[in-house]
Amino acid sequence: MERAVEYLRGVMADWPATAVVLGSAQSAFVDEVRGARRIPYREIPGWPTPSVEGHAGELVVGEAGGARVAVLAGRVHLYEGRTPQEAVFGVRVLARLGLKNLILTNAAGGINPAYRRGLLVLITDHINLQGLNPLAGENDETLGPRFPDMSRAYAPELRELAAREARALGIELGEGVYAGLLGPSFETPAEIRYLRTIGADLAGMSTVAECIAAHHAGVRVLGISTVTNMAAGMQAELSHTEVLETGRAAAGDLARLLTALLPKLEL
Ligand code: HPA
């Protein structure tokens, strides 16, 4: 990790306080970034490169809505056979470079029957069902505490800001609890009934590890899901193609929301 930090310091002395991780088919926001400096993940020592369609794999640094931002276009997932430490590598490197706010976006299946395809949902909390935690193993006390409190893992003040900006833009924004699963198979209808029972509104395969690592390191987290499909048993069938198509269709709204939100996050 130190090598990646040193490499990126060499590219740019002063790193933005805010980063956005873009999920499946959500790369439209990258086009909003002005004066973009693009750094392919493969050029950064130790930075894992994604292997899945819909995830580009580059770090884009520039300005959006007048605010400086680092965009992680593409992420690695545990279902790619990656470790949780690899999944949070980029978040930890940026935390070392002074990150204060992290916006995690993702594609998710809608479990809450009030949701619809294409809806953006503010993550209020998560349920980690991945069976893995990026903090397992020796704790690096310079990063954060052994037993971090997760009571407010998704910063209430950032949620408030995001809700306000969405209202001002006329973008409908739901709220819900994100269940993080290992994947890569989608859930069964029985698993979705179980998830609804335990209080989940969304099902997805990313985000929880990054949230845990960022929160551990004292970085404020905001999570926004795109409901790319209703979950198993709630619609006829599920496919990655639908996830990508719906994700792309909603990416414009997501990009507008992020662009409006970023300048409001400055500390
Ligand atoms: N389940 C899990 N992850 C997902 C889904 C889903 O239905 N849709 C997009 N990501």
Residues whose N, C-alpha, C, O or C-beta is under 5 A from the ligand:
A	BS01	HPA	A107 A108 G109 F186 E187 A203 G204 M205 T228 A231 V243
